[in-house]
Amino acid sequence: MKTHVKALVVGGGAVGTSIAYHLARAGWDTMLLERDELTSGSTWHAAGLLPYFNMSYATTHIHDYSIKFYKGLEAETGLNAGFYVVGNLRMAQTDARMDEYMLYASTAETCGVPYEWLSPAQIKDRYPLVRTEDLKGAIYHPTDGYINPADVTMAMAKGARQHGAVIERKWQVDGYDWTGSEWRVTVTKMVEKGGNLVPSDEQTVITAEHVVTATGNHAQRTAQLLGLKIPAIPVEHQYIVTEPDPALVEWRKSNPEHPVLRDADAKWYVREERGGWILGPYERNAPARFEYAVPDSFRADLFPLDLERIEEEYMSMIHRIPSSETVGLKDDYNGPICYTPDGNPLLGPAPGLQNMWLAEGFSFGITAAGGAGHYLAQLMVEGEAEIDMASLDPKRYGPWMTTEYAARKNEEAYEHVYILHHPDEERPACRPLRTSPAYDRQKAAGAQFGQVNGWERPNYYAPDGFNDHDSRSFRRGGWWQYAVDEAKAIRSGVGLIDATAFAKHRISGPGATAFLDWFTCNRLPKVGRINLTYVLTSHGTTRTEYTIVRVAEDDYYLISAGAWHAYDQDYLYNAIMDKEPEFGRINEQDVTTQWGVFAIAGPKSRDVLQSLVRDADPETVLSNKRFPWLSMRNIELGMCPVRAVRVAYTGELGWELHHPIEMQNYLWDQLMVAGEPHGLRLVGARAQNWLRQEKSYRAFGTELGRDATPLEAGLDRFVDLEKDYHGKQAMLDTGVRFKCATFLIDGPSDADPWGREALYHGDTRVGRLTSGGYSVHFGKSIGMGYVTPDLAAPGTQLKVKMFDQLWDAEVAEDSPYDPKNATIRADIT
Ligand SMILES: Cc1cc2nc3c(=O)[nH]c(=O)nc-3n(C[C@H](O)[C@H](O)[C@H](O)COP(=O)(O)OP(=O)(O)OC[C@H]3O[C@@H](n4cnc5c(N)ncnc54)[C@H](O)[C@@H]3O)c2cc1C
């Protein structure tokens, strides 16, 4: 056996095999190790469906690549991958479901995925066995279908070998050691014993520059070997196969196969199988399994069928396809299907480890394998992928994540596969978990919380008895008016937002200044001042956004998005580790949970603070002279020491009040009392998100990410072209392929865009929205997004597709509200 390779892939399911294929195709010397046989994990019992449908831009790209790649495999390898392009018919029982499909169709369009709409009559006409009188319609994907999971894996394995990869079966990875330049991987020969697969005495060590783990249901063992927490835990998933249905057999004599049928409101998919039907439900109460490890006795095994659990879905299949009522069951499968808390796989660099890559937690692994292999190989070989992989990055869960959290959230993610994916959805499991001290006060004031990286954060405030769940919609939800009132309060009065979830780091020491100067693309601020700045990837695109506060000459306070805490921190700490020998000692300290943050904003915000601030000269302490815009001062509000930062993400006069977390309730109470005479209003994240779009403030994860440079994002004023920094040349070499712009939209009277919609110039698709919402200042919908540079000039007339119609969208000047920042800079009166 080879004992040194460039890349070692662990796990021979669909995902690992695809990764080995793509790495080998890219020219890397690659070996794949499988402890048993290829496909012996979840891959062997998958139903093989390849659903395009996904509300995420990155995942839709991944699925799209897979489908196209699988189609070409036979020509390349001579092996039939068993791909049946039968189409996919996703039916809707309600108007809300049709709205969901229309929003999804926008995402599909931005990725170039074809679809058609079918009315109930058209469905009946094409597929008479399907009951349609209670349907509203359906979306149909002609290019989608199903595949034989074992065949496609074998075809990828053959392709991998053709490109030079070595595949070794019956070798289990039992240990990983990083030598400083490569991984020493201890592997054990597995042998059969009494039907079990057990380790033999034969062990060897393989050295590899890079390791990818794609260990499916064994992710928890992988996590233990690597000393990581990996929230990939399987859940039971079953499907049943019926005997042949005589009505179907008869119909098929003169008709092609049915598309894969999905009755999302009934939570199932159905497809044909040898004259009968396969029913795959996503039922309630499917339990998580193997929370700590897969027992040795579990190989290519299944759990017993739990028919009672899927009775409701079974009955609804009979309702939808009445001829299926009389046919018996022929076969059943109940296997482990790996999940993660948000349902997305964990694909990318492992937290805190060098050259270690995770490809774990795949719940639609047959659909995703092709694209996952392609984009991960790009990331490994070229340093970046064409698409922003952040939403799949293994570091999106921080160290607060536990086994219990992952197991319960994964059960929820499974159960939610077919629920209505409202963009304003908030899922209930494992909450509240991470709360700031003021949580109870906020709750008592009517806060309707969302969860960000485990933190509870008010989305908006509503009166007693309001039900957030029932208020959700693809249009303007029942909460919309509250968010409007909150946004107006900030524009005309004063509002208070809890921003405690922000990630906060202190970077100090003799090497800190030189390091941050190299790490970030904007000039570093002077002492007492702040700057908005960006960290670039090696390809010159945006990796992180920081507000940097310079506290002292070599002492900096970095504020970044709470949702991306671990993801950003990993990049920061790795860079510090690399650069410390060059720049000198750099201390890093994560102070996220030590500091609470309230953002107070609005023309009356100074008046509120004025009555609380203690100072020798309280009249002037908040004046422009003593406390200019974009500066930081340590002030005292009553008895609370506050690091006040004069910025406001809403684009109004305002301050972020960073305070010791243990004094949060004291400060809250003080602000409530001081705010009362000024009509201070509690404001949530939804209003804030709308307000920042009126100012064209880009948000990380929407406008900002690894698929665009800061120059493409239109952030030229924060990019210093005079100094040298990480990623600068790559950014310049990339040029401006597309440009971020703000749009004022004359949309439907009852809906705003969500930031996933396609943009058109005439009949041509020219870009997509990345954010959307309502502008209280302009009284119409607003959005931000990317278009080709020639169409980004203010005044350009474009269209945005919402609810299957095109609506006027005009490119606005940057910061359409208060472009001169007059209100933010307002001085004491
Ligand atoms: C009933 C059911 C139906 C499904 N239907 C579909 C479907 O229609 N469409 C779809 O897209 N997905 C479906 N899935 C999900 C799909 O099966 C998985 O997402 C997919 O198989 C995951 O592939 P994988 O390569 O990540 O994991 P696996 O196939 O589980 O492969 C992991 C491999 O790693 C090996 N391994 C683990 N640890 C080690 C080690 N230490 N050393 C060496 N080797 C190791 C294991 O032996 C295993 O072979 C279904 C799942 C179930 C349970």
The ligand as an SDF file (V2000), in Angstrom:
LIG
                    3D

 53 58  0  0  0  0  0  0  0  0999 V2000
  -33.4240    5.6470    3.8110 C   0  0  0  0  0  0  0  0  0  0  0  0
  -32.5690    6.7290    3.2090 C   0  0  0  0  0  0  0  0  0  0  0  0
  -32.8900    7.2640    1.9700 C   0  0  0  0  0  0  0  0  0  0  0  0
  -32.1060    8.2680    1.4260 C   0  0  0  0  0  0  0  0  0  0  0  0
  -32.4490    8.7860    0.1920 N   0  0  0  0  0  0  0  0  0  0  0  0
  -31.6800    9.7670   -0.3590 C   0  0  0  0  0  0  0  0  0  0  0  0
  -32.0070   10.2980   -1.6310 C   0  0  0  0  0  0  0  0  0  0  0  0
  -32.9890    9.9030   -2.2350 O   0  0  0  0  0  0  0  0  0  0  0  0
  -31.2180   11.2720   -2.1490 N   0  0  0  0  0  0  0  0  0  0  0  0
  -30.1170   11.7380   -1.4940 C   0  0  0  0  0  0  0  0  0  0  0  0
  -29.4340   12.6320   -2.0000 O   0  0  0  0  0  0  0  0  0  0  0  0
  -29.7810   11.2420   -0.2820 N   0  0  0  0  0  0  0  0  0  0  0  0
  -30.5360   10.2740    0.3000 C   0  0  0  0  0  0  0  0  0  0  0  0
  -30.1990    9.7590    1.5190 N   0  0  0  0  0  0  0  0  0  0  0  0
  -29.0220   10.3100    2.1990 C   0  0  0  0  0  0  0  0  0  0  0  0
  -27.7620    9.6780    1.6420 C   0  0  0  0  0  0  0  0  0  0  0  0
  -27.8140    8.2900    1.8120 O   0  0  0  0  0  0  0  0  0  0  0  0
  -26.5530   10.2430    2.3750 C   0  0  0  0  0  0  0  0  0  0  0  0
  -26.6280   11.6410    2.4270 O   0  0  0  0  0  0  0  0  0  0  0  0
  -25.2730    9.8620    1.6490 C   0  0  0  0  0  0  0  0  0  0  0  0
  -25.2220    8.4950    1.4090 O   0  0  0  0  0  0  0  0  0  0  0  0
  -24.0860   10.2980    2.4740 C   0  0  0  0  0  0  0  0  0  0  0  0
  -22.9280    9.8570    1.8210 O   0  0  0  0  0  0  0  0  0  0  0  0
  -21.5480    9.9330    2.5840 P   0  0  0  0  0  0  0  0  0  0  0  0
  -20.5130    9.5300    1.6010 O   0  0  0  0  0  0  0  0  0  0  0  0
  -21.4320   11.2330    3.2610 O   0  0  0  0  0  0  0  0  0  0  0  0
  -21.6880    8.8750    3.7750 O   0  0  0  0  0  0  0  0  0  0  0  0
  -21.7030    7.2950    3.7700 P   0  0  0  0  0  0  0  0  0  0  0  0
  -22.3470    6.7360    2.5670 O   0  0  0  0  0  0  0  0  0  0  0  0
  -22.2620    6.8750    5.0740 O   0  0  0  0  0  0  0  0  0  0  0  0
  -20.1750    6.9220    3.6580 O   0  0  0  0  0  0  0  0  0  0  0  0
  -19.2600    7.1200    4.7020 C   0  0  0  0  0  0  0  0  0  0  0  0
  -18.2280    6.0300    4.5770 C   0  0  0  0  0  0  0  0  0  0  0  0
  -17.1450    6.3000    5.4480 O   0  0  0  0  0  0  0  0  0  0  0  0
  -16.6470    5.0670    5.9210 C   0  0  0  0  0  0  0  0  0  0  0  0
  -15.8650    5.3370    7.1290 N   0  0  0  0  0  0  0  0  0  0  0  0
  -16.3250    5.9030    8.2730 C   0  0  0  0  0  0  0  0  0  0  0  0
  -15.3230    6.0350    9.1590 N   0  0  0  0  0  0  0  0  0  0  0  0
  -14.1970    5.5480    8.5690 C   0  0  0  0  0  0  0  0  0  0  0  0
  -12.8460    5.4250    8.9930 C   0  0  0  0  0  0  0  0  0  0  0  0
  -12.4590    5.8250   10.2030 N   0  0  0  0  0  0  0  0  0  0  0  0
  -11.9610    4.8890    8.1390 N   0  0  0  0  0  0  0  0  0  0  0  0
  -12.3420    4.4880    6.8920 C   0  0  0  0  0  0  0  0  0  0  0  0
  -13.6090    4.5790    6.4500 N   0  0  0  0  0  0  0  0  0  0  0  0
  -14.5340    5.1100    7.2720 C   0  0  0  0  0  0  0  0  0  0  0  0
  -17.9120    4.2640    6.1730 C   0  0  0  0  0  0  0  0  0  0  0  0
  -17.6540    2.8930    6.2210 O   0  0  0  0  0  0  0  0  0  0  0  0
  -18.7710    4.6770    4.9940 C   0  0  0  0  0  0  0  0  0  0  0  0
  -18.6660    3.7980    3.9000 O   0  0  0  0  0  0  0  0  0  0  0  0
  -30.9690    8.7350    2.1020 C   0  0  0  0  0  0  0  0  0  0  0  0
  -30.6410    8.1830    3.3450 C   0  0  0  0  0  0  0  0  0  0  0  0
  -31.4310    7.2120    3.8950 C   0  0  0  0  0  0  0  0  0  0  0  0
  -31.0840    6.6610    5.2430 C   0  0  0  0  0  0  0  0  0  0  0  0
  1  2  1  0
  2  3  1  0
  2 52  2  0
  3  4  2  0
  4  5  1  0
  4 50  1  0
  5  6  2  0
  6  7  1  0
  6 13  1  0
  7  8  2  0
  7  9  1  0
  9 10  1  0
 10 11  2  0
 10 12  1  0
 12 13  2  0
 13 14  1  0
 14 15  1  0
 14 50  1  0
 15 16  1  0
 16 17  1  0
 16 18  1  0
 18 19  1  0
 18 20  1  0
 20 21  1  0
 20 22  1  0
 22 23  1  0
 23 24  1  0
 24 25  2  0
 24 26  1  0
 24 27  1  0
 27 28  1  0
 28 29  2  0
 28 30  1  0
 28 31  1  0
 31 32  1  0
 32 33  1  0
 33 34  1  0
 33 48  1  0
 34 35  1  0
 35 36  1  0
 35 46  1  0
 36 37  1  0
 36 45  1  0
 37 38  2  0
 38 39  1  0
 39 40  1  0
 39 45  2  0
 40 41  1  0
 40 42  2  0
 42 43  1  0
 43 44  2  0
 44 45  1  0
 46 47  1  0
 46 48  1  0
 48 49  1  0
 50 51  2  0
 51 52  1  0
 52 53  1  0
M  END
$$$$
